[in-house]
Amino acid sequence: MTYGTTFPLWRAAAPDWDAYTRAPFVQALADGSLPRASFLTYLAQDYVFLIHFSRAWALATAKAGTIGEMRACAATVHALLQTETRLHVGICAEAGISEEALLATVEAPQNLAYTRYVLEAGYSGDFLDLLAALMPCVLGYGEIGARLMREGHDPAYAAWIEAYGGSDYQALCHDAAALLDGAIARRLGPGAPSIPRWTELAGRFATATRLEAAFWTLAA
């Protein structure tokens, strides 16, 4: 799956991209062999993750340089809080886990490491630093969902797979990629891939990708 022009270049330079998007956890989701308890553990941790992730996108709204960038970031916050977290709440409710229980989830070390890295990128860096740290999650889940939809999947985890592979989330991914491409073009110009700042940003993207790959292990 290709989203924009910047993302494919950063993805190719991220050593852990396949470890993230083709992790054993992901493959077990696809074939239905993932234990339900592991899936529910992941969902609880990811629910807490999404709260911090929403804060990071809200920070991106404040750091944005144009009204268009602000609107794109605010739309992502809305999607996270009104759609993605509700997916988690709904699946967990079917297993007898309330939203109050999800909110009381104790963060795993992998969760702490990843969410705080993303937030720190926003606090200490600029808009591009924050986008570089945010994009592996948004676009990686889109790639995973699209691939599993295309290759086929067991019905056991169809709700999760179809949420990320479906048209609404895929549209969000294309919008996020357009936001990234526009932000790079406005701030770094057409020769962006040849300057040191590009390498720094690709490094942030690679670090966030490594933390994404580690996130799956919290439910092992």
N, CA, C and O of each residue as an XYZ file, in Angstrom:
880
protein
N       0.858     -1.193      0.000
C       0.000      0.000      0.000
C       0.892      1.240      0.000
O       1.850      1.331      0.768
N       0.563      2.191     -0.870
C       1.328      3.422     -0.978
C       0.473      4.594     -0.527
O      -0.631      4.806     -1.027
N       0.999      5.342      0.419
C       0.334      6.553      0.880
C       1.295      7.716      0.662
O       2.306      7.821      1.356
N       0.993      8.583     -0.287
C       1.820      9.757     -0.518
C       3.192      9.432     -1.071
O       3.420      8.348     -1.609
N       4.109     10.389     -0.933
C       5.466     10.237     -1.469
C       6.533     10.153     -0.381
O       7.543      9.474     -0.566
N       6.330     10.824      0.740
C       7.319     10.800      1.818
C       7.305      9.469      2.545
O       8.358      8.893      2.818
N       6.114      8.979      2.859
C       5.981      7.749      3.631
C       6.722      6.559      3.017
O       7.440      5.875      3.745
N       6.586      6.273      1.707
C       7.308      5.120      1.169
C       8.821      5.219      1.344
O       9.486      4.206      1.565
N       9.366      6.425      1.248
C      10.815      6.596      1.411
C      11.234      6.355      2.860
O      12.236      5.684      3.108
N      10.487      6.888      3.806
C      10.808      6.664      5.219
C      10.589      5.207      5.616
O      11.362      4.642      6.391
N       9.527      4.605      5.078
C       9.250      3.195      5.373
C      10.397      2.318      4.882
O      10.812      1.398      5.587
N      10.910      2.585      3.700
C      12.009      1.788      3.151
C      13.284      1.928      3.976
O      14.119      1.024      3.991
N      13.435      3.069      4.668
C      14.633      3.322      5.464
C      14.471      2.893      6.919
O      15.391      3.068      7.718
N      13.314      2.334      7.274
C      13.054      1.911      8.661
C      13.338      0.417      8.780
O      12.565     -0.387      8.259
N      14.427      0.017      9.452
C      14.818     -1.397      9.498
C      13.766     -2.320     10.106
O      13.733     -3.511      9.793
N      12.909     -1.783     10.971
C      11.953     -2.628     11.685
C      10.551     -2.608     11.078
O       9.595     -3.051     11.714
N      10.422     -2.099      9.858
C       9.090     -1.989      9.293
C       8.392     -3.349      9.161
O       7.231     -3.486      9.549
N       9.077     -4.338      8.626
C       8.464     -5.659      8.493
C       8.225     -6.307      9.851
O       7.229     -7.007     10.034
N       9.126     -6.083     10.806
C       8.925     -6.613     12.152
C       7.666     -6.032     12.779
O       7.038     -6.674     13.621
N       7.298     -4.841     12.382
C       6.079     -4.183     12.853
C       4.856     -4.668     12.081
O       3.905     -5.159     12.689
N       4.861     -4.543     10.775
C       3.648     -4.802      9.996
C       3.416     -6.284      9.707
O       2.315     -6.672      9.316
N       4.438     -7.111      9.894
C       4.290     -8.555      9.671
C       4.684     -9.344     10.928
O       5.196    -10.460     10.848
N       4.434     -8.741     12.062
C       4.755     -9.384     13.341
C       3.939    -10.657     13.521
O       2.862    -10.786     12.939
N       4.443    -11.607     14.325
C       3.664    -12.819     14.609
C       2.260    -12.505     15.126
O       1.307    -13.212     14.797
N       2.128    -11.452     15.932
C       0.816    -11.042     16.436
C      -0.132    -10.727     15.279
O      -1.294    -11.133     15.296
N       0.361    -10.010     14.286
C      -0.460     -9.629     13.135
C      -0.851    -10.858     12.329
O      -1.998    -10.988     11.901
N       0.090    -11.746     12.126
C      -0.205    -12.951     11.360
C      -1.217    -13.831     12.084
O      -2.070    -14.457     11.454
N      -1.116    -13.875     13.427
C      -2.070    -14.660     14.207
C      -3.462    -14.030     14.174
O      -4.467    -14.739     14.219
N      -3.521    -12.714     14.096
C      -4.801    -12.045     13.888
C      -5.427    -12.495     12.567
O      -6.617    -12.802     12.500
N      -4.618    -12.526     11.544
C      -5.121    -12.846     10.211
C      -5.662    -14.269     10.121
O      -6.705    -14.500      9.509
N      -4.957    -15.223     10.728
C      -5.403    -16.624     10.596
C      -6.305    -17.078     11.741
O      -6.746    -18.227     11.771
N      -6.579    -16.173     12.686
C      -7.496    -16.484     13.768
C      -6.907    -17.277     14.904
O      -7.635    -17.689     15.807
N      -5.582    -17.510     14.887
C      -4.951    -18.343     15.908
C      -4.554    -17.573     17.161
O      -4.120    -18.178     18.141
N      -4.694    -16.244     17.148
C      -4.310    -15.439     18.308
C      -5.247    -15.751     19.478
O      -6.465    -15.690     19.315
N      -4.705    -16.084     20.652
C      -5.569    -16.322     21.813
C      -6.403    -15.087     22.138
O      -5.911    -13.961     22.077
N      -7.659    -15.308     22.481
C      -8.539    -14.169     22.750
C      -8.011    -13.321     23.900
O      -8.124    -12.096     23.872
N      -7.436    -13.966     24.911
C      -6.912    -13.221     26.060
C      -5.798    -12.279     25.628
O      -5.700    -11.161     26.133
N      -4.955    -12.722     24.695
C      -3.873    -11.864     24.196
C      -4.440    -10.671     23.439
O      -3.946     -9.551     23.567
N      -5.471    -10.917     22.659
C      -6.101     -9.838     21.902
C      -6.715     -8.805     22.839
O      -6.582     -7.603     22.609
N      -7.381     -9.261     23.886
C      -8.009     -8.341     24.829
C      -6.970     -7.559     25.626
O      -7.182     -6.387     25.939
N      -5.856     -8.195     25.953
C      -4.760     -7.483     26.619
C      -4.229     -6.381     25.721
O      -4.003     -5.256     26.165
N      -4.034     -6.716     24.456
C      -3.576     -5.712     23.483
C      -4.580     -4.568     23.374
O      -4.186     -3.402     23.383
N      -5.868     -4.883     23.270
C      -6.877     -3.840     23.109
C      -6.901     -2.885     24.303
O      -7.045     -1.674     24.135
N      -6.761     -3.437     25.502
C      -6.761     -2.579     26.698
C      -5.563     -1.636     26.677
O      -5.701     -0.448     26.967
N      -4.395     -2.160     26.335
C      -3.207     -1.320     26.254
C      -3.343     -0.303     25.121
O      -2.944      0.853     25.264
N      -3.903     -0.739     24.009
C      -4.027      0.166     22.866
C      -5.060      1.249     23.132
O      -4.937      2.357     22.611
N      -6.069      0.952     23.928
C      -7.047      1.970     24.308
C      -6.346      3.110     25.059
O      -6.575      4.287     24.778
N      -5.497      2.742     26.012
C      -4.740      3.760     26.751
C      -3.778      4.480     25.802
O      -3.615      5.697     25.880
N      -3.149      3.722     24.915
C      -2.258      4.321     23.921
C      -2.994      5.388     23.107
O      -2.465      6.477     22.884
N      -4.206      5.072     22.669
C      -4.954      5.999     21.822
C      -5.279      7.303     22.532
O      -5.371      8.350     21.890
N      -5.453      7.255     23.848
C      -5.688      8.487     24.597
C      -4.457      9.395     24.507
O      -4.581     10.590     24.240
N      -3.282      8.826     24.728
C      -2.052      9.612     24.608
C      -1.815     10.050     23.162
O      -1.349     11.160     22.906
N      -2.141      9.165     22.231
C      -1.965      9.475     20.813
C      -2.867     10.635     20.412
O      -2.477     11.485     19.612
N      -4.061     10.666     20.965
C      -4.974     11.784     20.705
C      -4.388     13.083     21.221
O      -4.491     14.119     20.564
N      -3.772     13.035     22.395
C      -3.121     14.229     22.935
C      -1.995     14.700     22.012
O      -1.803     15.900     21.815
N      -1.260     13.749     21.455
C      -0.158     14.109     20.560
C      -0.685     14.767     19.287
O      -0.100     15.738     18.808
N      -1.781     14.250     18.736
C      -2.370     14.884     17.549
C      -2.965     16.243     17.894
O      -2.956     17.153     17.065
N      -3.482     16.387     19.114
C      -3.961     17.703     19.544
C      -2.798     18.687     19.633
O      -2.939     19.859     19.283
N      -1.652     18.205     20.102
C      -0.456     19.044     20.134
C      -0.030     19.426     18.721
O       0.426     20.544     18.482
N      -0.184     18.486     17.785
C       0.136     18.794     16.384
C      -0.762     19.902     15.858
O      -0.323     20.722     15.051
N      -2.017     19.938     16.304
C      -2.913     21.022     15.901
C      -2.345     22.367     16.336
O      -2.396     23.348     15.594
N      -1.801     22.396     17.553
C      -1.220     23.639     18.066
C       0.082     23.994     17.347
O       0.400     25.173     17.188
N       0.828     22.993     16.918
C       2.128     23.232     16.280
C       1.998     23.485     14.773
O       2.957     23.921     14.137
N       0.844     23.221     14.212
C       0.649     23.356     12.773
C       0.888     24.794     12.311
O       0.756     25.747     13.079
N       1.243     24.915     11.039
C       1.556     26.238     10.510
C       0.484     26.857      9.649
O       0.527     28.058      9.385
N      -0.482     26.069      9.201
C      -1.549     26.590      8.346
C      -2.900     26.107      8.869
O      -2.973     25.158      9.649
N      -3.957     26.769      8.431
C      -5.299     26.359      8.833
C      -5.613     24.968      8.289
O      -6.308     24.187      8.940
N      -5.104     24.658      7.099
C      -5.308     23.330      6.535
C      -4.673     22.249      7.387
O      -5.271     21.200      7.623
N      -3.454     22.510      7.850
C      -2.785     21.558      8.732
C      -3.546     21.398     10.040
O      -3.678     20.287     10.553
N      -4.043     22.499     10.575
C      -4.813     22.444     11.816
C      -6.068     21.595     11.636
O      -6.394     20.771     12.490
N      -6.759     21.797     10.538
C      -7.976     21.033     10.296
C      -7.677     19.537     10.149
O      -8.417     18.700     10.665
N      -6.606     19.210      9.455
C      -6.245     17.803      9.265
C      -5.914     17.133     10.596
O      -6.332     16.005     10.853
N      -5.163     17.833     11.433
C      -4.801     17.271     12.737
C      -6.021     17.140     13.635
O      -6.183     16.135     14.327
N      -6.885     18.161     13.625
C      -8.089     18.111     14.446
C      -9.012     16.986     13.986
O      -9.650     16.336     14.815
N      -9.091     16.747     12.676
C      -9.921     15.654     12.163
C      -9.396     14.306     12.634
O     -10.177     13.390     12.892
N      -8.077     14.179     12.747
C      -7.494     12.931     13.230
C      -7.805     12.722     14.701
O      -8.102     11.603     15.121
N      -7.741     13.790     15.490
C      -8.130     13.689     16.907
C      -9.568     13.197     17.007
O      -9.871     12.310     17.805
N     -10.445     13.766     16.204
C     -11.852     13.363     16.219
C     -11.999     11.883     15.859
O     -12.750     11.162     16.515
N     -11.295     11.427     14.830
C     -11.382     10.021     14.421
C     -10.883      9.091     15.521
O     -11.465      8.032     15.752
N      -9.820      9.479     16.189
C      -9.277      8.656     17.271
C     -10.267      8.530     18.420
O     -10.512      7.430     18.916
N     -10.832      9.649     18.840
C     -11.689      9.657     20.021
C     -13.107      9.178     19.733
O     -13.748      8.587     20.601
N     -13.598      9.425     18.531
C     -14.986      9.093     18.233
C     -15.164      7.774     17.482
O     -16.259      7.211     17.475
N     -14.110      7.283     16.857
C     -14.233      6.040     16.080
C     -13.321      4.945     16.613
O     -13.785      3.862     16.969
N     -12.023      5.229     16.668
C     -11.079      4.157     16.986
C     -11.209      3.682     18.433
O     -11.220      2.477     18.686
N     -11.307      4.601     19.374
C     -11.464      4.162     20.766
C     -12.789      3.427     20.954
O     -12.869      2.499     21.758
N     -13.818      3.828     20.229
C     -15.111      3.152     20.354
C     -15.076      1.737     19.790
O     -15.807      0.865     20.259
N     -14.235      1.505     18.791
C     -14.021      0.138     18.313
C     -13.509     -0.733     19.451
O     -14.002     -1.841     19.664
N     -12.522     -0.230     20.178
C     -11.950     -0.983     21.298
C     -12.985     -1.212     22.395
O     -13.106     -2.313     22.933
N     -13.723     -0.163     22.716
C     -14.740     -0.275     23.765
C     -15.791     -1.314     23.386
O     -16.205     -2.116     24.224
N     -16.220     -1.301     22.132
C     -17.247     -2.233     21.689
C     -16.795     -3.676     21.734
O     -17.528     -4.542     22.213
N     -15.590     -3.948     21.238
C     -15.082     -5.324     21.248
C     -14.897     -5.810     22.679
O     -15.243     -6.946     23.002
N     -14.354     -4.955     23.532
C     -14.124     -5.349     24.919
C     -15.434     -5.534     25.677
O     -15.528     -6.404     26.542
N     -16.447     -4.726     25.363
C     -17.743     -4.867     26.022
C     -18.343     -6.240     25.748
O     -18.994     -6.821     26.617
N     -18.126     -6.758     24.550
C     -18.621     -8.093     24.210
C     -17.974     -9.167     25.077
O     -18.543    -10.241     25.274
N     -16.775     -8.871     25.597
C     -16.067     -9.814     26.465
C     -16.297     -9.515     27.941
O     -15.683    -10.134     28.810
N     -17.191     -8.556     28.222
C     -17.507     -8.227     29.602
C     -16.560     -7.250     30.250
O     -16.528     -7.134     31.475
N     -15.772     -6.530     29.430
C     -14.813     -5.554     29.951
C     -15.387     -4.161     29.724
O     -15.632     -3.772     28.582
N     -15.604     -3.409     30.794
C     -16.213     -2.088     30.694
C     -15.181     -1.035     30.279
O     -13.973     -1.262     30.342
N     -15.697      0.120     29.854
C     -14.788      1.217     29.528
C     -14.067      1.703     30.777
O     -12.916      2.133     30.695
N     -14.724      1.641     31.930
C     -14.071      2.022     33.185
C     -12.867      1.124     33.452
O     -11.829      1.592     33.920
N     -13.010     -0.168     33.152
C     -11.886     -1.099     33.333
C     -10.760     -0.779     32.359
O      -9.585     -0.877     32.712
N     -11.111     -0.399     31.148
C     -10.090     -0.019     30.169
C      -9.322      1.208     30.646
O      -8.098      1.269     30.531
N     -10.043      2.175     31.177
C      -9.402      3.398     31.661
C      -8.465      3.125     32.835
O      -7.517      3.874     33.069
N      -8.738      2.050     33.568
C      -7.913      1.702     34.731
C      -6.725      0.810     34.362
O      -5.980      0.380     35.243
N      -6.543      0.529     33.068
C      -5.446     -0.322     32.628
C      -4.095      0.258     33.040
O      -3.821      1.436     32.810
N      -3.261     -0.569     33.643
C      -1.902     -0.158     33.997
C      -1.031     -0.273     32.749
O      -0.935     -1.347     32.156
N      -0.405      0.813     32.355
C       0.381      0.817     31.126
C       1.588     -0.120     31.202
O       2.348     -0.106     32.170
N       1.742     -0.924     30.165
C       2.917     -1.781     30.038
C       4.133     -0.931     29.681
O       3.985      0.158     29.127
N       5.334     -1.419     29.992
C       6.539     -0.644     29.655
C       6.618     -0.270     28.180
O       7.051      0.830     27.834
N       6.195     -1.196     27.306
C       6.237     -0.890     25.876
C       5.317      0.276     25.531
O       5.626      1.084     24.655
N       4.194      0.356     26.222
C       3.238      1.432     25.999
C       3.807      2.759     26.489
O       3.744      3.771     25.790
N       4.354      2.743     27.678
C       4.977      3.939     28.234
C       6.081      4.462     27.316
O       6.153      5.657     27.029
N       6.944      3.540     26.857
C       8.072      3.948     26.025
C       7.595      4.607     24.730
O       8.126      5.640     24.322
N       6.609      4.015     24.096
C       6.165      4.516     22.804
C       5.405      5.833     22.935
O       5.717      6.801     22.242
N       4.410      5.872     23.818
C       3.599      7.087     23.919
C       4.424      8.280     24.379
O       4.250      9.391     23.879
N       5.312      8.052     25.321
C       6.111      9.179     25.806
C       7.137      9.616     24.773
O       7.495     10.793     24.726
N       7.615      8.700     23.950
C       8.522      9.100     22.869
C       7.810     10.036     21.891
O       8.355     11.063     21.487
N       6.587      9.665     21.519
C       5.831     10.488     20.582
C       5.546     11.873     21.173
O       5.726     12.891     20.504
N       5.104     11.899     22.420
C       4.817     13.186     23.052
C       6.084     14.030     23.205
O       6.054     15.244     23.006
N       7.178     13.389     23.554
C       8.446     14.127     23.688
C       8.873     14.714     22.354
O       9.414     15.819     22.305
N       8.631     13.977     21.263
C       8.961     14.505     19.940
C       8.209     15.799     19.678
O       8.734     16.724     19.057
N       6.968     15.853     20.161
C       6.183     17.065     19.979
C       6.591     18.191     20.898
O       6.619     19.351     20.487
N       6.905     17.867     22.133
C       7.281     18.911     23.090
C       8.646     19.528     22.760
O       8.819     20.743     22.857
N       9.603     18.697     22.375
C      10.962     19.204     22.158
C      11.246     19.553     20.702
O      12.186     20.293     20.413
N      10.440     19.026     19.789
C      10.681     19.272     18.376
C       9.626     20.175     17.757
O       8.841     20.816     18.455
N       9.628     20.208     16.437
C       8.655     21.032     15.722
C       7.567     20.157     15.105
O       7.473     18.967     15.406
N       6.764     20.741     14.259
C       5.643     20.028     13.649
C       6.105     18.797     12.879
O       5.465     17.748     12.944
N       7.221     18.917     12.144
C       7.716     17.783     11.371
C       8.221     16.666     12.275
O       8.002     15.492     11.975
N       8.890     17.004     13.372
C       9.332     15.980     14.317
C       8.144     15.173     14.822
O       8.202     13.946     14.903
N       7.078     15.868     15.156
C       5.896     15.203     15.686
C       5.235     14.335     14.620
O       4.854     13.199     14.905
N       5.094     14.840     13.414
C       4.509     14.025     12.350
C       5.338     12.768     12.088
O       4.782     11.690     11.880
N       6.651     12.902     12.098
C       7.514     11.740     11.851
C       7.303     10.664     12.905
O       7.366      9.474     12.594
N       7.053     11.065     14.146
C       6.824     10.102     15.221
C       5.414      9.530     15.184
O       5.194      8.409     15.644
N       4.458     10.275     14.645
C       3.064      9.837     14.601
C       2.755      8.904     13.428
O       1.910      8.016     13.551
N       3.423      9.094     12.308
C       3.012      8.427     11.080
C       3.148      6.907     11.064
O       2.315      6.252     10.438
N       4.149      6.304     11.715
C       4.204      4.837     11.662
C       2.933      4.168     12.164
O       2.508      3.154     11.611
N       2.329      4.716     13.193
C       1.098      4.136     13.724
C      -0.039      4.284     12.724
O      -0.674      3.298     12.349
N      -0.293      5.499     12.297
C      -1.426      5.754     11.400
C      -1.302      4.952     10.106
O      -2.226      4.235      9.722
N      -0.173      5.076      9.445
C      -0.025      4.488      8.123
C       0.322      3.006      8.186
O      -0.017      2.253      7.272
N       0.988      2.583      9.245
C       1.278      1.161      9.401
C       0.013      0.340      9.607
O      -0.136     -0.736      9.028
N      -0.896      0.847     10.432
C      -2.161      0.138     10.642
C      -2.971      0.107      9.347
O      -3.652     -0.876      9.054
N      -2.890      1.188      8.577
C      -3.565      1.182      7.289
C      -2.993      0.129      6.365
O      -3.737     -0.576      5.684
N      -1.678      0.018      6.340
C      -1.031     -0.988      5.494
C      -1.403     -2.394      5.947
O      -1.699     -3.259      5.124
N      -1.388     -2.617      7.252
C      -1.753     -3.932      7.794
C      -3.198     -4.275      7.433
O      -3.482     -5.356      6.918
N      -4.106     -3.336      7.712
C      -5.513     -3.597      7.428
C      -5.771     -3.874      5.960
O      -6.506     -4.804      5.626
N      -5.176     -3.078      5.074
C      -5.384     -3.259      3.634
C      -4.840     -4.604      3.170
O      -5.469     -5.282      2.358
N      -3.679     -4.991      3.681
C      -3.093     -6.265      3.270
C      -3.935     -7.445      3.732
O      -4.174     -8.376      2.964
N      -4.386     -7.412      4.982
C      -5.173     -8.529      5.497
C      -6.538     -8.613      4.818
O      -7.069     -9.705      4.620
N      -7.095     -7.479      4.467
C      -8.341     -7.491      3.699
C      -8.112     -8.108      2.318
O      -8.939     -8.873      1.823
N      -6.996     -7.769      1.716
C      -6.689     -8.257      0.376
C      -6.351     -9.743      0.369
O      -6.763    -10.480     -0.528
N      -5.596    -10.177      1.379
C      -5.136    -11.563      1.415
C      -6.159    -12.506      2.026
O      -6.043    -13.723      1.884
N      -7.145    -11.965      2.695
C      -8.139    -12.796      3.357
C      -7.800    -12.987      4.820
O      -6.634    -12.920      5.208
N      -8.838    -13.229      5.648
C      -8.618    -13.364      7.076
C      -9.714    -14.213      7.698
O     -10.816    -14.335      7.164
N      -9.383    -14.788      8.830
C     -10.330    -15.591      9.590
C     -11.388    -14.664     10.202
O     -11.074    -13.526     10.551
N     -12.620    -15.129     10.336
C     -13.675    -14.268     10.903
C     -13.451    -13.883     12.368
O     -14.079    -12.946     12.860
N     -12.568    -14.593     13.065
C     -12.406    -14.366     14.507
C     -12.081    -12.920     14.835
O     -12.576    -12.386     15.827
N     -11.257    -12.281     14.018
C     -10.855    -10.900     14.301
C     -11.234     -9.970     13.150
O     -10.556     -8.981     12.875
N     -12.337    -10.317     12.488
C     -12.763     -9.549     11.314
C     -13.097     -8.105     11.655
O     -12.810     -7.207     10.863
N     -13.697     -7.860     12.818
C     -14.091     -6.486     13.152
C     -12.886     -5.565     13.203
O     -12.934     -4.446     12.690
N     -11.810     -6.025     13.816
C     -10.588     -5.223     13.924
C      -9.962     -5.029     12.543
O      -9.618     -3.910     12.163
N      -9.819     -6.114     11.803
C      -9.163     -6.058     10.497
C      -9.941     -5.168      9.531
O      -9.353     -4.359      8.813
N     -11.253     -5.317      9.516
C     -12.066     -4.556      8.575
C     -12.166     -3.083      8.962
O     -12.406     -2.229      8.109
N     -11.982     -2.784     10.254
C     -11.958     -1.378     10.663
C     -10.752     -0.659     10.069
O     -10.869      0.472      9.597
N      -9.591     -1.318     10.092
C      -8.371     -0.677      9.596
C      -8.178     -0.856      8.090
O      -7.482     -0.068      7.450
N      -8.793     -1.888      7.534
C      -8.696     -2.093      6.092
C      -9.831     -1.457      5.323
O      -9.800     -1.407      4.093
N     -10.838     -0.969      6.037
C     -12.016     -0.401      5.391
C     -11.796      0.979      4.804
O     -10.763      1.611      5.025
N     -12.780      1.431      4.055
C     -12.637      2.671      3.284
C     -12.454      3.904      4.163
O     -11.703      4.807      3.792
N     -13.111      3.968      5.303
C     -12.994      5.156      6.154
C     -11.576      5.315      6.681
O     -11.007      6.405      6.627
N     -11.002      4.223      7.191
C      -9.639      4.342      7.732
C      -8.637      4.550      6.597
O      -7.668      5.294      6.751
N      -8.867      3.899      5.467
C      -7.949      4.095      4.350
C      -7.974      5.547      3.862
O      -6.940      6.089      3.471
N      -9.128      6.159      3.885
C      -9.212      7.581      3.508
C      -8.442      8.433      4.495
O      -7.770      9.388      4.106
N      -8.535      8.089      5.785
C      -7.785      8.822      6.796
C      -6.281      8.700      6.544
O      -5.536      9.663      6.723
N      -5.844      7.517      6.129
C      -4.420      7.317      5.832
C      -3.965      8.190      4.668
O      -2.892      8.792      4.720
N      -4.768      8.257      3.638
C      -4.403      9.105      2.493
C      -4.375     10.581      2.889
O      -3.529     11.339      2.415
N      -5.294     10.981      3.751
C      -5.284     12.363      4.236
C      -4.047     12.640      5.082
O      -3.447     13.710      4.981
N      -3.665     11.670      5.921
C      -2.474     11.840      6.765
C      -1.218     11.928      5.904
O      -0.327     12.730      6.182
N      -1.146     11.108      4.865
C       0.011     11.150      3.967
C       0.078     12.482      3.227
O       1.160     13.033      3.028
N      -1.078     12.994      2.822
C      -1.101     14.305      2.157
C      -0.672     15.407      3.112
O       0.020     16.345      2.716
N      -1.083     15.295      4.370
C      -0.640     16.259      5.388
C       0.877     16.226      5.523
O       1.525     17.272      5.554
N       1.440     15.031      5.604
C       2.893     14.888      5.733
C       3.612     15.445      4.508
O       4.565     16.211      4.649
N       3.170     15.073      3.320
C       3.825     15.552      2.096
C       3.780     17.071      2.014
O       4.777     17.704      1.667
N       2.632     17.661      2.330
C       2.504     19.106      2.266
C       3.381     19.803      3.284
O       3.994     20.829      2.992
N       3.440     19.233      4.501
C       4.266     19.836      5.549
C       5.742     19.798      5.184
O       6.473     20.758      5.427
N       6.175     18.694      4.606
C       7.571     18.576      4.158
C       7.855     19.582      3.053
O       8.870     20.277      3.099
N       6.977     19.670      2.063
C       7.188     20.571      0.929
C       7.242     22.027      1.375
O       8.070     22.799      0.892
N       6.354     22.401      2.303
C       6.314     23.797      2.749
C       7.543     24.183      3.551
O       8.003     25.322      3.474
N       8.077     23.246      4.318
C       9.170     23.578      5.246
C      10.554     23.237      4.711
O      11.527     23.915      5.043
N      10.656     22.191      3.884
C      11.979     21.756      3.421
C      12.200     21.938      1.928
O      13.342     21.915      1.469
N      11.135     22.119      1.165
C      11.291     22.360     -0.265
C      11.456     21.090     -1.074
O      11.476     19.992     -0.516
N      11.575     21.232     -2.397
C      11.615     20.066     -3.291
C      12.851     19.193     -3.128
O      12.826     18.014     -3.484
N      13.921     19.749     -2.599
C      15.135     18.944     -2.418
C      15.238     18.297     -1.059
O      16.339     17.957     -0.625
N      14.120     18.114     -0.370
C      14.113     17.622      1.008
C      14.914     16.341      1.229
O      15.672     16.276      2.196
N      14.784     15.319      0.380
C      15.494     14.064      0.657
C      17.019     14.170      0.662
O      17.703     13.249      1.108
N      17.547     15.278      0.173
C      19.011     15.410      0.076
C      19.619     16.227      1.215
O      20.831     16.439      1.237
N      18.798     16.688      2.160
C      19.346     17.538      3.215
C      19.377     16.799      4.550
O      18.615     15.851      4.742
N      20.248     17.216      5.479
C      20.381     16.524      6.765
C      19.086     16.452      7.573
O      18.859     15.471      8.280
N      18.247     17.459      7.480
C      16.998     17.459      8.243
C      16.124     16.268      7.876
O      15.459     15.696      8.740
N      16.121     15.891      6.604
C      15.365     14.727      6.154
C      15.849     13.471      6.877
O      15.042     12.654      7.321
N      17.158     13.324      6.991
C      17.730     12.150      7.663
C      17.314     12.111      9.125
O      17.011     11.043      9.658
N      17.298     13.277      9.782
C      16.854     13.340     11.176
C      15.409     12.875     11.310
O      15.077     12.100     12.206
N      14.568     13.349     10.426
C      13.154     13.004     10.488
C      12.923     11.526     10.172
O      12.102     10.867     10.810
N      13.648     11.020      9.192
C      13.547      9.594      8.886
C      13.991      8.754     10.080
O      13.467      7.665     10.313
N      14.962      9.271     10.833
C      15.403      8.577     12.040
C      14.315      8.541     13.101
O      14.143      7.534     13.788
N      13.579      9.643     13.236
C      12.445      9.653     14.170
C      11.391      8.628     13.748
O      10.862      7.885     14.574
N      11.103      8.604     12.476
C      10.141      7.651     11.941
C      10.596      6.219     12.234
O       9.793      5.381     12.642
N      11.880      5.944     12.026
C      12.419      4.602     12.266
C      12.335      4.217     13.739
O      12.038      3.067     14.064
N      12.596      5.173     14.632
C      12.499      4.885     16.067
C      11.071      4.564     16.459
O      10.831      3.606     17.194
N      10.119      5.352     15.979
C       8.716      5.089     16.275
C       8.282      3.738     15.706
O       7.473      3.041     16.317
N       8.807      3.373     14.559
C       8.514      2.061     13.974
C       9.035      0.943     14.867
O       8.352     -0.060     15.073
N      10.229      1.111     15.393
C      10.797      0.103     16.315
C       9.928     -0.037     17.558
O       9.724     -1.145     18.053
N       9.421      1.070     18.057
C       8.559      1.029     19.235
C       7.199      0.407     18.903
O       6.589     -0.242     19.754
N       6.727      0.603     17.680
C       5.502     -0.076     17.245
C       5.701     -1.596     17.232
O       4.840     -2.343     17.697
N       6.829     -2.043     16.701
C       7.107     -3.478     16.644
C       7.132     -4.070     18.053
O       6.641     -5.176     18.279
N       7.713     -3.318     19.005
C       7.786     -3.795     20.389
C       6.417     -3.810     21.044
O       6.176     -4.606     21.952
N       5.518     -2.946     20.599
C       4.188     -2.847     21.215
C       3.438     -4.172     21.140
O       2.738     -4.545     22.082
N       3.580     -4.890     20.017
C       2.881     -6.157     19.877
C       3.279     -7.160     20.957
O       2.482     -8.025     21.321
N       4.493     -7.054     21.465
C       4.986     -8.055     22.414
C       4.353     -7.934     23.786
O       4.492     -8.843     24.604
N       3.662     -6.840     24.063
C       3.075     -6.672     25.393
C       1.940     -7.649     25.652
O       1.546     -7.865     26.798
N       1.410     -8.244     24.572
C       0.323     -9.202     24.736
C       0.790    -10.651     24.571
O      -0.028    -11.567     24.474
N       2.104    -10.848     24.540
C       2.636    -12.198     24.346
C       2.359    -13.076     25.554
O       2.737    -14.247     25.565
